[in-house]
Amino acid sequence: MGAHPPPSSQGAGGTPLSPAVSAAGEPGNGSANRSPEGLQAGLKNRHLSMIAIGGVIGAGLFVGSGAGIKAAGPGILLSYALTGLLVVLVMRMLGEMAAASPTSGSFSAYADRALGRWAGFTIGWLYWFFWSVVLAVEATAAASILTGWIPAVPQWAWALLVMIVLTGTNLVSVGSFGEFEFWFAGIKVVAIVIFIVVGALAIFGLPPGHHAVGTANLLGHGGFLPKGPGAILSGMLLVVFSFMGSEIVTLAASESPNPVAAVRKAVNSVIWRIALFYIGSIAVIVTLLPWDDPEVTKSPYVAVLKSLHIPGVDVVMDVVVLTAVLSCLNSGLYTASRMAFSLGERGDAPKAFATVNKGGVPAVAIWASVAFGFVATIFSYTSKDTIFQFLLNSSGAVALFVWLVICLSQLRMRRTIEREMPERLTVRMWLYPWLTYATIALIVFVVGYMFYDKDGRVQMVLSVVAAVVVLAAGLVLQKRRPRAVEPAAAAEAPERA
């Protein structure tokens, strides 16, 4: 799996690398409202822009950042910065491939072409598994908030209702998914921006009755690294998975009129998005309040707003967190179904997964993802500490596996793209191949540290077991079942003949 491309014009998996789209990014075949894969190209530019911006703001930022602050103190800023740098580099590589060949399978399809069918099969199903489990996590979280507002309705009923509503929006059309996600993401973005602005004013002592806090909270209470440099790595393990979702825009771009432009715009903006929403908001928290304040480690955003004497902050944050949860559930259902659709196209999943309904959406793939999510949600109530915990742990390291596969795929695809279709190389990975190698080394280091860390070891071991099981299943099925012809490959057949 080096940086050298295969000698032929095909990837290691035997699939042509050239996409069935024009250089401008418009579909090369089919009607104007269909992608080359048969999906409805119903996502507007504003949908993709907000999906790209809001995709990095998950519920984990609001409810999970407290654990990171508790583990590393103000040094959590370095944890977020290092993880953010890793995401920026990975997204740059993914953007390079996605701009050259937009597809609903994204990195799974690229792994299939560059590394072999076993790689695309394994990472595709692991990714589907991850997001299907996320459906249960987010449905349960949303139900918990809604039950607090209306206790008369059982929590399981809220979880069921949330799943049904968002399944319905995904089944109607990709445009309805995009519209819901536009508003969900918009609320998250506005909330974070207001939080940062208000917090920054408070840091400089501009609100009446407040004084500038300076660096007292950053350097006091044990210093910037109160638990030592090693806590930076521990913090990375806690925050790394909150960045999962940045890659969704590369899947969604294939269902837009101009996928190449959408990918290019999303990749170019990922740096400021991570810097503003993650590092900016966390910097406000650890600057305004002592990191070891129990309220900060419990609910950091609420703690900051309470310290500024803003009324009704609990309700406001509940609304924001609920929006983030619903956004994650909505995106998770979309992402899982499109990955299942792509697997079906490549013959690595039932053929029915690759069919679309009259609205141009993969209904069977959506229902299959929802069914798994429903089962996982039931386990979250009936077997929370056993089966459901196993599902969580065995999908916990999938983000790192996905990023590693993206890096390895880009190493192989870059030279092939340069040789066969250099005009499509509109997004380039910086300092190729050396920065790609450095990114791989950093990911491998984080994986190794997870094995070393007592809290991360269980997740990593079970995730590796899950990956081995999926890989074994893929190798067995690969011998028994021929590969399906991808639409992009079929469209190119006359040209190659």
PEVEN-V87946 format. One line per field, one symbol per residue. phi: phi as a letter, one per 20 degrees, with the letter a starting at -180 (. if undefined). psi: psi as a letter, one per 30 degrees, with the letter a starting at -180 (. if undefined). burial: # if it has 9 or more other C-alpha atoms within 8 Angstrom, else .. A space follows every 50 residues. Layout:
phi=???
psi=???
burial=???
This chain:
phi=.eeefffeecffendgefeecfffnegebnffdcffenffedeegfffff fffefedeffffddfffffffcmgfffffffffffffgffffffffffff bfbfelfffffgfedpfgfffffffffffgfffggfffffffffffffec ffegffffgfffffffffffffafffgffgfgfgffffffffffgfffff fffemffgndcfemdgefdelnnfcfdnfffffffffedgefefpfefff ffffdcfcfffffgffffdffffffffeffffffffefcffefgfffebg fffffffelefmfffgffffffffffffffffffffffffgffffemdbg gffeecefemdfffffffffffffffffffdecfecffffffffdfeggf fffffgffffgefgfffffebffeeeccfflfeffffffgffffffffff fffffeffffffffgffffffffffffffecfffefgffffegffef
psi=hafkllfagllffgkkfklhllffglkflalfgklffflkigkleeeeee eeefffjlffeefffeeeeeefafffeeeeeeeeeeeeeeeeeeeeeeef iklffbfeeeeeeefleeeeeefeeeeeeefeeeeeeeeeeeeeeeeeei ffkleeeeeeeeeeefeeeefelfeeeeeeeeeeeeeeeeeeeeeeeeee eeeggekkgllkfbgefefahgaeifgleffeeeeeeffefffkfffeff efffhleieeeeeeeeeffeefeeeeedeeeeeeefeelkfgkeeefeie eeeeeefghkkgeeeeeeeeeeeeeeeeeeeeeeeeeeeeeeeeeggglk fffgllafggkieeeeeeeeeeeeeeeeefeehefdeeeeeeefgegeee eeeeeeeeeeeefeeeeeeeifffifkkkkhkgefeeeeeeeeeeeeeee eekeefeeeeeeeeeeeeeeeeeeeeeeffklklkkeeeeffeeef.
burial=....##..#####.#######...###.#....###..######..#### ###########################.######.############### ###############################################... ....#.####.##..##.##############.######.###.##..## ######....###...#####..####...##############.##### ##############.##..#..####################...##.## ######......#...##.##############################. #.####..########.###.###.##.##..##..############## ##################..#..####.#.....###.##.###.##.## #.#..############..##..##.##......#.###.##.....
